[in-house]
Amino acid sequence: MSTDVLVIIGTGGMGLAVLRRSGAGRKVLLADFNETLLEHAVDTAVSEGYDVASQGVDVSSRNSVAALAATARELGRVTGVVHTAGLSPAQAPAEAIWKVDLYGVALVLEEFEKVIAPGGSGVVVSSMSAYMAGGNIPADALAELAAKPADDLLGLPFVTGIDHPGFAYSAAKRANQVRVQAASLRWGARGARVNSISPGVISTPMGQQELSSESGAQMRAMIEGSGTGRVGTPGDIANAAAFLLSADASFVTGVDLLVDGGVVAALDTGQRAKSAG
Ligand SMILES: NC(=O)c1ccc[n+]([C@@H]2O[C@H](COP(=O)([O-])OP(=O)(O)OC[C@H]3O[C@@H](n4cnc5c(N)ncnc54)[C@H](O)[C@@H]3O)[C@@H](O)[C@H]2O)c1
C-alpha cells in the first residue's frame, strides 16, 4: 500500500501546530525557506516520533515549488497539503509580500494541483485581513487576481500600483481566497478539494511581531472587542486545518473558513464585546 503524504509548507508557528495535530500515522514532508527553522522543525518532529522528510523551498520560485511537489509525489500519495508560509507587513516591504503571499500561493495551488491524490485536500492560510481589504479591491482587479495565470500576477496594474505593505498583505490574502475558489474546480476534476483558512491574530512568531509593531495597539483593540476576547493559538488554526483535511469535510471545497475569534463579526456589525466595555 502506498504511503499517505502530508506536505506542510512553512514550519513557523502554524506549520508546527499542523504537524502535531495532523502528522501522526503518515509521512510528513516539511518545507521552509529558512534552513535554521526547518532544521529545528525536523529535530522537534523526529524527537516527538513523527515520520518526516524535509526540503528547503522558496514559494516565490516556480522551480523550487515544482521540485517540492515532485519530492512529495515520490514519497507516496499526496493526500494533504497545508500551505502556511507567508510574510507579514511587519516583516517585509510590499514587493516581497506580493511575491510570497500572492505569487507564492498561486504557485503552490498550480504545482500541487498536478500531484494531489484523488480524495486529497489542500489548505491555504489566508488572513482575516482579507475581509477588511475586500471592499477596497475593484471588481475587475479581483477577477484578474482570481483567474490570471500565476506568472502574470506580479505584472498586473493593480499589483504594481500598490507599495503599502499593509494593503499589499490584505489584498494578497483576499486574492488567495478567490484563487482557492477558482482552483477548487480544477482540484475537483482530480477528485480533490481545496479550501482556505483566514486566521485572526494568532500567537506565533509572526503574530507576536505584528502585535509589537505600530499596528499592535489597533490589533489588541480588535481582539478585546471580539466575541472571544482572546488571541488565537496555533492549535486553533491546526484544528480547523484538521477538519478541512478530513473526510468530515468531504462536501466542503472552494470556501474560506474564518477562524478569527469573532473579530470580523464585531467589526462588520459595529458591536463590541461586553468585556471590552
Ligand atoms: N500569526 C498571525 O497572527 C496570522 C494571522 C493571519 C494570517 N496569518 C498567516 O498565517 C500563515 C502562517 O503564519 P505563522 O503565524 O505561522 O507565521 P510564522 O512566521 O511563524 O511562519 C511563517 C513561515 O513562512 C516561512 N516563509 C517565509 N517566506 C517564505 C518563502 N518565500 N518560502 C518558504 N517559506 C517562507 C518563514 O520562514 C516562516 O517559517 C502566514 O501565511 C500568515 O500570513 C498569520
The ligand as a Tripos MOL2 file, in Angstrom:
@<TRIPOS>MOLECULE
LIG
   44    48     1     0     0
SMALL
NO_CHARGES

@<TRIPOS>ATOM
      1 N1          0.0990   34.8140   13.1150 N.am      1 LIG1
      2 C1         -0.9390   35.5620   12.7920 C.2       1 LIG1
      3 O1         -1.4410   36.3670   13.5800 O.2       1 LIG1
      4 C2         -1.5540   35.4230   11.4230 C.ar      1 LIG1
      5 C3         -2.8080   35.9920   11.1880 C.ar      1 LIG1
      6 C4         -3.4140   35.8430    9.9460 C.ar      1 LIG1
      7 C5         -2.7690   35.1270    8.9520 C.ar      1 LIG1
      8 N2         -1.5410   34.5860    9.1820 N.ar      1 LIG1
      9 C6         -0.9210   33.8170    8.1070 C.3       1 LIG1
     10 O2         -0.6660   32.5240    8.5790 O.3       1 LIG1
     11 C7          0.4360   31.9260    7.8620 C.3       1 LIG1
     12 C8          1.3850   31.2870    8.8600 C.3       1 LIG1
     13 O3          1.9200   32.2750    9.6760 O.3       1 LIG1
     14 P1          2.5930   31.9820   11.1010 P.3       1 LIG1
     15 O4          1.8590   32.8220   12.0610 O.co2     1 LIG1
     16 O5          2.7560   30.5200   11.3150 O.co2     1 LIG1
     17 O6          3.9940   32.7050   10.8280 O.3       1 LIG1
     18 P2          5.4940   32.2650   11.0650 P.3       1 LIG1
     19 O7          6.2860   33.4960   10.7960 O.co2     1 LIG1
     20 O8          5.6150   31.5940   12.3830 O.co2     1 LIG1
     21 O9          5.7230   31.1970    9.9040 O.3       1 LIG1
     22 C9          5.7710   31.5570    8.5470 C.3       1 LIG1
     23 C10         6.8420   30.7350    7.8820 C.3       1 LIG1
     24 O10         6.8720   31.0540    6.4880 O.3       1 LIG1
     25 C11         8.2170   30.9330    6.0700 C.3       1 LIG1
     26 N3          8.4550   31.6400    4.8170 N.ar      1 LIG1
     27 C12         8.5110   32.9750    4.6220 C.ar      1 LIG1
     28 N4          8.8040   33.2410    3.3260 N.ar      1 LIG1
     29 C13         8.9340   32.0480    2.6950 C.ar      1 LIG1
     30 C14         9.2370   31.6620    1.3580 C.ar      1 LIG1
     31 N5          9.4960   32.5560    0.4000 N.pl3     1 LIG1
     32 N6          9.2620   30.3410    1.0640 N.ar      1 LIG1
     33 C15         9.0300   29.4220    2.0370 C.ar      1 LIG1
     34 N7          8.7700   29.7230    3.3250 N.ar      1 LIG1
     35 C16         8.7160   31.0250    3.6540 C.ar      1 LIG1
     36 C17         9.0140   31.5250    7.2230 C.3       1 LIG1
     37 O11        10.3790   31.1280    7.1780 O.3       1 LIG1
     38 C18         8.2540   31.0030    8.4270 C.3       1 LIG1
     39 O12         8.8020   29.7960    8.9260 O.3       1 LIG1
     40 C19         1.0190   33.0690    7.0250 C.3       1 LIG1
     41 O13         0.5510   32.9450    5.7060 O.3       1 LIG1
     42 C20         0.4210   34.3080    7.6620 C.3       1 LIG1
     43 O14         0.3090   35.3820    6.7380 O.3       1 LIG1
     44 C21        -0.9180   34.7210   10.3960 C.ar      1 LIG1
@<TRIPOS>BOND
     1     1     2 1
     2     2     3 2
     3     2     4 1
     4     4     5 ar
     5     4    44 ar
     6     5     6 ar
     7     6     7 ar
     8     7     8 ar
     9     8     9 1
    10     8    44 ar
    11     9    10 1
    12     9    42 1
    13    10    11 1
    14    11    12 1
    15    11    40 1
    16    12    13 1
    17    13    14 1
    18    14    15 2
    19    14    16 1
    20    14    17 1
    21    17    18 1
    22    18    19 2
    23    18    20 1
    24    18    21 1
    25    21    22 1
    26    22    23 1
    27    23    24 1
    28    23    38 1
    29    24    25 1
    30    25    26 1
    31    25    36 1
    32    26    27 ar
    33    26    35 ar
    34    27    28 ar
    35    28    29 ar
    36    29    30 ar
    37    29    35 ar
    38    30    31 1
    39    30    32 ar
    40    32    33 ar
    41    33    34 ar
    42    34    35 ar
    43    36    37 1
    44    36    38 1
    45    38    39 1
    46    40    41 1
    47    40    42 1
    48    42    43 1
@<TRIPOS>SUBSTRUCTURE
     1 LIG1         1 GROUP 0 **** ****
